[in-house]
Amino acid sequence: MAPSIHPAYGAIRRGVNVLALALLMSAGPASASEPLRILALGDSLTAGYGLSRADSFTTRLERALDAAGYPAEVIDAGVSGDTSAGGRARLDWLLTEDPDVVLIELGANDGLRGLDPAMTEANLDAIIARAKASGAAVLLSGMRAPPNLGPEYAAEFEPIYRRLADKHGVALQPFFLEGVAARPDLNQDDGIHPNAKGMGLVVEGLLPHIRKVIDGIGE
């Protein structure tokens, strides 16, 4: 003979089930989780120099990721004129944003100023190491040396990015301005900063790389 169950127990159990269902419904689907936080550490290219906010790099990258099914908040940490040393100096403060991904776009101003490539490499090396230590995934975006500095300078400067990506095991986009640099129709009058059309191509070129980084989080 089965033991009798007190009526109060049944009422309690029904109440627990109703509460559990209510909590489950209020939590929403798994896709409603908070978007990833991407810290875009860079210079005027990241900051969107000469562009409207809607056409700036971080805004367009955020929209592109969302459209591709990767909801993210892209934090604009671009400072016009910044060098690798400047980025290194402000990184600890920026990491208080607790980003999931750090995108590093620095070195263009080092090259424009003809700074010692060894110093640029040391700064980027420290930035990558610190970003990784924070637990963030890293995407390093490469730069090329200005042609007026000659082939010797370029031979020292340009391999920095591949060397550091290999050293730290981080993702590399070989050249931030791929397909846009030195094209008058895709740049502002200064010939350096992308116009709205050019920035669209910059984001398009970066998107597969950052999606791959996001896909690898937690692996």
PyMOL commands that set and color helices and strands:
alter all, ss='L'
color gray80, all
select helices_A, chain A and resi 7-27+30-32+44-47+53-55+57-67+84-97+108-112+117-133+147-157+159-168+184-186+196-216
alter helices_A, ss='H'
color red, helices_A
select strands_A, chain A and resi 36-42+72-78+101-105+137-141+171-173
alter strands_A, ss='S'
color yellow, strands_A
deselect
rebuild
show_as cartoon
